[in-house]
Amino acid sequence: MGEHVAQKWILTRGRDNIRDLLPGPILPTVIDTELLIEAEKELGHSLRPYPEARVWLRDGFWARVYREFDLGVGVSSK
């Protein structure tokens, strides 16, 4: 679900806005909230009682962003 929301975010906000989030993995509060709201809309029910769901959403979001920008997760650049 997080990857799906990330893809929509990339398409609607543009690549330049995503670049502002890099290198991650911390999302600004407003975007984190948008991620949750969009996922709840897609699923048709609240995820707020499930804190682990937010972690999964964030992980999926970043997985999609890292793939979009061809970034290695946890790979240091020397």
C-alpha positions in Angstrom: 0.0 0.0 0.0 2.8 2.4 0.8 4.4 1.8 -2.6 1.1 2.5 -4.3 0.6 5.8 -2.4 4.2 6.7 -3.2 3.7 6.2 -6.9 0.6 8.4 -6.8 2.6 11.0 -4.8 5.4 11.0 -7.4 2.9 11.3 -10.2 0.9 14.2 -8.7 3.7 16.1 -6.9 6.5 15.5 -9.3 10.0 14.2 -9.1 11.4 17.5 -7.8 9.2 17.4 -4.7 10.4 13.8 -4.0 14.0 14.9 -4.4 13.4 17.3 -1.5 12.6 14.2 0.8 15.8 12.4 -0.1 17.8 10.8 1.3 15.1 9.8 3.8 13.9 7.8 5.6 12.2 10.5 7.7 9.0 11.9 6.2 7.8 15.4 7.2 4.8 15.2 9.4 2.4 16.6 6.7 3.5 14.0 4.2 3.4 11.2 6.8 -0.2 12.2 7.5 -1.1 12.4 3.8 0.3 8.9 3.4 -1.9 7.5 6.2 -5.0 9.3 4.9 -4.5 8.2 1.4 -4.0 4.6 2.5 -7.1 4.7 4.7 -9.1 6.0 1.7 -7.8 3.2 -0.5 -8.5 0.5 2.1 -11.8 2.0 3.2 -11.1 1.9 7.0 -8.9 3.5 9.6 -5.4 2.3 10.3 -4.9 4.5 13.3 -5.5 1.7 15.8 -2.6 -0.2 14.2 0.7 1.6 14.8 2.6 -1.1 12.9 0.5 -0.2 9.8 2.2 3.2 9.7 5.6 1.6 9.8 4.6 -0.7 6.9 3.2 2.3 4.9 6.5 4.3 5.4 8.6 1.3 4.5 6.6 0.8 1.3 6.7 4.5 0.5 10.5 4.6 0.8 11.0 1.3 -1.1 9.1 2.8 -4.1 11.0 6.1 -3.8 14.4 4.3 -3.6 13.5 2.3 -6.7 12.2 5.3 -8.6 15.5 7.1 -8.0 17.7 4.0 -8.3 19.1 4.4 -4.8 20.5 1.5 -2.8 19.0 1.1 0.6 21.7 1.1 3.2 24.5 1.5 0.7 27.0 4.1 1.6 28.6 6.1 -1.2 32.3 6.6 -0.7 
